[in-house]
Amino acid sequence: MGRKKIPVVTNALIAGLRPQARREFLRRAELVELASGDVLCEVESPLSHVYFPLTGYLSRLVILDGKMPCDMGLIGNEGMLGAILIISVGQTPMRVVVQRAGTALRMTIPAFRRALREVPGLLLIVQRYLYVMIGQLARSSACARFHAIEPRLAGWLLMVQDCADADHFYITQGSLADKLGVRRAGVTVAAGELKRKKLIRYSRGEMVILDRKGLEAAACSCYAALMEQLAHVVP
């Protein structure tokens, strides 16, 4: 008999493992469905599971007193929720919610800790990913301070397109304003400019990416920097 075929895994971190290590990881993980709006972890609450998204994506939200949650970045099939466990921290400073429904590979915390010890290459990949995420959080703060709304919006739309693996998705102007931490009027102007340049089509919450290359050119440098860093996560 031939060897058992390895299932196709769309998560970049798991796909980056060697075949035998990937089989071992998949043996320990379970496939779960994630519904839009599901809260996977709360601020300063113990993590119960780690998640490796396959489809759909998650949002990391910072909660400040009396303010709307601020989106600090997305987690799609390029990454995972729970990398902080490798520095022996069992909780997260952010709320993480499912922004777009999809599927994920999930492990309990004890199972994941055993996998870090026993699945070759997994610890190194998670360490590199955590480093990139720390850099992304630092850069997002500087981006919000120094970059204009239009290039920030372009970069965020590119990240959503990457995570959703789709040119078309639904999001209101109010939600966009919350994600970027700006006033709705600012998003209206920025989206209008991207529409005028024929980079997007946007009406009544329906967002369509028309020109990916043009949107990349319009985005601030933060998007390209993140993509370059993520490219070096897998050895």
N, C-alpha and C positions, 0 to 999 in steps of 0.2 A: 504493500500500500504506500502511496505517496504521502508526503507531509501534509498536515492540515493547513489549509489556506488561511493566512492572517486576514481578519476582517479589515475593511477599509476604514481608517480612522482619520477624520478631518481635523482633529485637534493637533496643532503643530508640535506641541511639546511631546505628546505621546507618539506621534508619527516619527519624531526624531530619535526615538529609542531604537536600538538594534532589534532585529526581528525576534530573537529569543526573549529579550527583555520586554518587548512590547507584548508578546504572548503572555508572559508572566503578569504584567500589569493588568491586562484585560481579564485575566482569570480572577483577579482580586476585586475588580471594579464592577459596578452595576450600571446599566443604562436606565436613565430616568427621563421623564417628560417634565419640562419646566413651563409653567403657565405665566403669561404676562401679568406682572404685578406681584408675583410671589416674592416674599421677603426671605432671603436665604440666610441672612445674619443681621443682627442689630448691633448698635454701637456698644462696645465694651461687654458684650455678651459672649459666652463661650461658643466656639464653633463646634458644631456637631458633625459636619461633613466637609470634605473638599469637593470641588466641582471642576471638571474640565469640559467646557462647552464644546459641543459638536456643531450645533446649529443654534440660531438665535444669539442673544447677547445680554449681558448684565450691566448695570450701572452702579458705580461706587459713589455714594452720597455722603457728604459731610453735613451734619445737622448743627445749626447754631440757634441760640435762643431767639425765638420770635421771628425767625427768618425762614424762607423757603429753602428746602434742601439744595445744596450746591453740588452739581455733578463734577466729580474729580477724574472721570475717565471711564472707558468702557472695557469690558472683558468679553472677548469673543473667542473664536476657536484658535486664536493665537496664544491663549494663556490659560489661567486658572484662578479660582478663588481658594485661598488657604495657603499660599506660599509662605506666609508669615510664620507658619508652624516650624519652619526649619531653624528659626532663631528662638525656639522654645517659648513662643508667645501663642497662647491658645484662644485669643480673641482679637477682634479687629476694631480700629478706631472709627470705622465707617459702617453705614448701613449699605447692604448690597441687595438690590432688587432685580428681578427679571424684567428687562426693558422690552424684549421681544421674545415670544414663546419659541421653544425649541427643545432640543435634547442635549443631554450631558452625560458624561461618565462620572459616577459619584463613588466616594469611598468614605467610610467612617474614619474618624481621627486615629484610633488605634491601628486600623488596617493601613492607613497612609503612612504612619510612622514606621511600621514594619516594612512597607514597600520601599521607603527611603533607604533603609538598611540593606534590603535584600534584592532589589531590582537594579541591576547594573546601569549606571548612567543617569538614573532618575534624579538623584540628589544634585548632581552638577547642573542639570538642566533647570531644576527649580531654583537653585542658587542664582544662576544667571538671569532667570526671569524676574526674581525678586529685585535684583539690582536694577534692572530696566524699569520696573514699576516704581521704585524709589526715585529714580531719575525723572520719570514721567510726572510724578506728583510735584516734585520741585519745579520742573519746567512749566507745569500748568499754572502754578502761582505767578511765575514771572510773565507768562504769556498773557494772563488776565490783566496784569498791570501795564504791560508795555505794547501789546499788539492791538491793532484796531479790530472792531467787531467783524467786518467783512472777511478778512483773511482767517480769523478764528472760526467763523461760521463755515467757511470753505473746508478748513481742516477737519472740523467736527463731522461734517457731512461725508467726507471721505472715510473717516473712521467707521461711521454707521454703515456705509456701503460695504466696507471690508467685512464688518461683523455680520451684517445681514445677508451678504452675498447676493444682493439684489439692487437694481437701479431704482426701484420704486418702493416707497414706504410712507407711512402716515405719521405726521407730527404737527401739532398746532404751534402757532407763533408764541403762545404763552409758554408751552413746554420748551421751545427753543430758547426763549429768554431765560428760563430757569436753568437750563443746561449750561448756558454761557455766563450766567450770573450778571445779566444786563437788563435794561428796561426793554419792554416789548417794542417801543418805538424804534429803538436802535436795531432790533432784529428786522423790523419791517423795512427799514432803509437798506440794510445789508442784503437781505434776501431780494429786494427790488433790484439792486445793482447786479447781483448774480443772474437774475432773470433777464435784465437788460442785455447782459453779455452773452445770453443764450447758453449759459452753463447749467441752469436748472429750469424746471417748470414747477411752479408752486401755486396751488389754488385750493382753498378750503381744507388745508391740512394735508393735501396730497402732494408729496415731494417726489420729483422724478429727476434723476441725474442725467443730463443730456450730453455733457462733454467732460469726461473724466480727466483727460489731459489738461483741459482748460481750467478745471477746478483745482488740479494739483498746482498749476502755475499761480493761481489766485490765492492759494493757502499760505499761511505763515510758515516759517521754517520748522516749527515744532512738529508738524506731521511727518515731514521727511526725516527729521532726526529720530523720531520714534520708530519709523519703519527700518531705518538703518540699524538701530540698536536691537530690534527684535530679530533681525536677520542673523545676528551673532549669538542668539540664545542657544540654539541647538549646535553642539560641537560639529 
